[in-house]
Every structure is written in structure tokens, then in C-alpha cells.
Amino acid sequence: MTRGHPTRLYGRRENGTGRVQVFLTKAISSDGLTWEALVHPGRKMRTGERVVISDDLTAEILGRSEFGERTIRLHPVGDLLTVLDRVGHVPLPPYIRRSDTPSDRERYQTVFARQPGSAAAPTAGLHFTPEILAACTATGAAIAHVTLHVGLGTFQPLRSETLEDVHLHEESFVVPPETIVAMNQAKRIVAVGTTAVRAIESDPAAAETNLFIHPGFRFRRTGAMLTNFHLPKSSLLVLVCAFAGRELALAAYRHAISQKYRFYSYGDCMLII
């Protein structure tokens, strides 16, 4: 999985004083300067308006998508990633009711993360340390890597009560050839997180996936799954129900609630086999 950028930005309207929040979710241009983003307050921001983030970064609203996100063009002075590293904030989930701190830039990353690209951390991977990975390999387990740029398709709430009508945002992913070979040779594939499940269950020849896994889906590769406890009405919870069975999954959630397990990003996890 890729590293998360400090992609939550705070600024003001160029011709006003109102505070604006910009959450970058996916780069969509070859130069990395045009992005899909969530903008708040979105309704007040019209096409052509600019947001002043800092002395060396502004954002121009280019358009609006079907789900209300904005297409924006960033205008940095110098290298964008360098500017984001200085002025951006870690996009902690809203249920973490505190401001981000410098330590979150490393704590809210997995040990697998290498190149930047994700809008959020794939949280099941947060449970692993180099020592735990070494222990896994010492017992004979092979570790294979996939890349998925976590975006809105992972964490946006479902917008339809009918599963067949759900359409997820596309997320970029790569399943390297060596990973495909390793999976073909494995006795059982244990996927670390729902994002890994979506990557290995998608067509490896594709560059992007909007795969929505729901009950009735036929899993081709996933033999077990390590996953955190997810938000209600999320595609992630539906995926877990598809793999474990709805009644077993909801029974596990009831047990977790009764025993006061911790939910979500920095919470506990479960192994489904």
C-alpha cells in the first residue's frame, strides 16, 4: 500500500475571509497538480474561485463531479510534495476528535507503505511491525505486496439502500507479477485489510478498480482476512459480510461492542478464516 500524504489543507477564499477546508483524494493529471478533492463548505465554492492555502500554495476550483467532489488545480511555488509536507495536515478520520500531531505522520502509516499516493491509511496494516513481519516469515509464511492508492472508494458511505445500485469511486492499484506468482503458489492467501482484498480480487491487468464486493460475490483468491471494525453503512462492512457471512459478521460486531473493543483506524482487528 502507498503512504498517505498530509492532504488535508486549510485556507481562505481568495476574495473573502471565510475558512475553507480542502481534502485531496486523488491526483488525476500527469503532472500531479490536478486533483479530485472534497471542499468544505463546498456549496459556496464556485468554478473559477481560488483558495489561498499559504504564501506558496493556492487551489483553483475547476469543476464539480456527480458525487459533489471538486476538481481542483493546485498552484504551488516549487515542488508540490515539499509544499504539502510543510502546510498539509494528516487526514485523520472524523471520529478521531483531535487535531493531527507531528507523530501522526508516521503513526498513521503502515510498515508496508513506500511511495506516496493514498488519501488514508489501510488500517489493518497498522497492526504490523517489522518484528511481527519477521516472526511471520520465520514460521514459513511468504509476504507478497500489492499497491492500492486508498481513495474515496474505500471510505465514502454508501449512497443507496440497494446494493446493486451502489457505484464506488475508482482507485488505482497494482498487483505485481511476482505477487501473482506467489498467490498461485500459496496454500492460503491471508489478505491484510479490505483494500488488499479489493486489489487481489480485481482484474490484475486493470490500472483502476471500482469493485464493490457484497454478499453473493465469489472470492477467487482471498482465503482469510485480517480487518478492523468498520463504520455502519460502509462498503467495507458490506465486504466483510460478503466474506464472513452476514450473521457471523454481525455477531462478531455485537461481541466487540459488548466487550468494548476499539473500533476504526487505531482500533482492534479480527481475523476471519
N, C-alpha and C positions, 0 to 999 in steps of 0.2 A: 504494500500500500504506500501511497505517497504522503509526504509531510504536509501538514496544514500550514497555510500562510497566515500571518496576522492580518486577516482580510476584513475585519470589522473596522470601519472608518467613521470618524465623527467630524462634521464640518458645519458650514452655514451656507445659506443661499447667497449667491454672488451679489444679488441686488436686494438683500434683506438681512435680517438678523436671526431668522428662525433656524433652530438647530436641526440638522439633517444627519441621519444615520445611513450609511451605505454598507451593505454586506455583499462582498464579491463572492460569487458562487462558481463561475466557470469562465475561463478565458476562451474567446471564440474567434480571435483573429491570429494570423501567423506571427504578428509582431508582439502579441501578448498584451496589447493595450486596450482592446475592446472586450468587454465582459458582459455576461449576464449578471444581474445583481438584484438584491432586494433593497428598496429605498423606502425609508420612513421619515416623514409622512409622505407616502407615495402619491396620493391623490393631488397634492398641491404642486408636485414637481412635473412640469410640462416639458415636452420635447424642445430641446434647444437651451434649456436652463443649465446653469453651471453650479456646482457645489465646490466651495473653497475648503479643501481639507487642511492644507498647510501652505506655507510660503512656496513650497516646491511641488505641490500636487493639487490639481483640480480635476473634477469629473464632469463631463458633459452628458446630459440625457439625450440619447439618440432615438429611443422608441420604447414601446411597451409590448409585452408578449401576452399570449392568451390567458396566462395564469396571474397576470398582474406584475410580473417581474419587469425590470427595466433593462434595456440595452444601454450601456454607458461607454464612453470613451475617456480613458484616463490620460491626463497630460502631466507627466512628471518632469521635473528638472533633473536630468540624469537617469540612472538605471532604476527601473520601477521597483524591482525586488529590494533594492537597497533603501529606497524611499519607504516602501511598505514596512520594512523591518524597523524603521525608525518611528513612523507615525501610526502604524496599524495596531490593532488590538486582537488578541486571540478570541475567536468567535465561540466563547463558551456557550453551552445551551442555556436557554432562558430559565430552566429550573435550578441552575446554579446561581443563587441570588447574591452575587458579589461581583465586584469588578475584577477583571483579569489582573494577574500579577506577573512579574518577570519570570517566575518559576513555571508558570503555565506553558511557556513556550517550549519547554522540554517535557513537563509532566503530561501535557495534552498531546503527546506524540507516542507512537508505538516504536518498539525497538526494530521493527521491520522497515520503518519509513526511511526513504532516501531522498529522491528528488522531490521538490515541492509540487503541489497540484491539487490538494484536497481542500474542501470547504469545511470539513470536520474530521475528527479522528475516528477511525473504525474501532469502536470502544472495546470489543472483545480482545483485541491485541494489546490493550493496556495492561493486561494481567501478566504478560510475559516479560521476563528479564533475560539478559544474556545467560545467567546461571540456569534458569529454567530451560532455555533452549538447549543448553549443553547437556542438561540432565535428560532431555527428550532424545537427543541423538545418542547418548550413552546407552540407552535402553534399546536402540536399534531403529528408532523412528527416523525417517527421512523428512527433511524440511524443504518444501518447494514454495516458490514465491509467485504471486500474481500482483499485478498493478491495477488498482481501480481508483480513479480520481473521484472521491466522495463528493457528491453534489446534492442538489435539491431532490433528486430521485430517491435518495436514501432517507431523508428525514422530514420531508413535507407531509402533513397529514392527508389522509385520503379525502377526496372531494366528492365522492359518490358513495351512496349506500349500496349500490350494486357492483360487486367485484368485477363483473365482466365489462363494466363501463370505465374502470379505472385506467388512466393513462399516466405513466410515470415519465419524468424528465429523463433524457438520455445522459448517461455518464460514460466517460472514456475509460477503457480498460485494455489490458494486455495480459494474455496468458502465454508466456514464453514457450518455445518448442520443448526446451528441457523440462519444463513443468508438465507439459502434456505427456512426455515420455515417462516421467516419474509417476504421474497419476495412473497411466496404463499399467505400470508395474506394481502398483500398490495393492495390498490386500484390502485395506480400507482407507478411505480418504477422510480425514478429520478436518473440516473447514473451520478456520478461526474467524468467526463473525459472519453476519448475514451478507456483508459486502463481498466477502470471499465466495460465499455460496452463489451469489448472483453472477460473479465473474466466471466461475468454473462451469456453471450451468448454461451460460450464454454461448453462442457460436464463437469459437476462438478466432475465426477468420474475420470477424467484425471488429471495428475500431471503437464502436459505442454500443451500449445496451440500454434498453428501457424495459427489460424483462421484469414482469410483475408475477411473482410466484405466489399462488394462492391454492387453497385446497383443491385437489384434483390434479395438480401438477405432477408429472412423472420425473423424479430426480434421476439423472443419468450417472452422476459422479459422486455426489455427497453421500458419505456413509455414516458420518457423525458430525455434530455441530456444537461448537462452543459459542455461547452467545450471552449477552447481558439481558436484563429485563427491560422491555421497551414500552414506549408510550402507547396508551389506548388509541385506537383508530389510526394506526400507522401501518404502512406496508411491511415494516419489519415484524410486527406482531403477527400479521397475516402469514408471512413467510414461515415463522416458527410453527404456527398452527398447521400449515401445509406439511411440514416435515414431521412433527411430533404427533399430529392428530389434535383436533380442537379440544377435546375433553381432557386429554393428558396435559396439554399446554396450559389450559386454564386452571386445572388442578394444581399445577406447579406454581402458577401465579398466586392462587389463593394461599398456598402454603407459604410462599415468600412473604406475602403481606402479613399473615398471622405471626410469622417469626421475625417480622421487622427486618427483612433483608433490605439492603440498599439497592435502589433502582438506578438505571440510566448510566451516564457516562463514567462516573467514578464509583459505580456500584458493584454489586456481586454478579457472578455469572453462573450459568448452568451448562452442563454437558448433556446433550441429547444423543443417545445411541440406539 
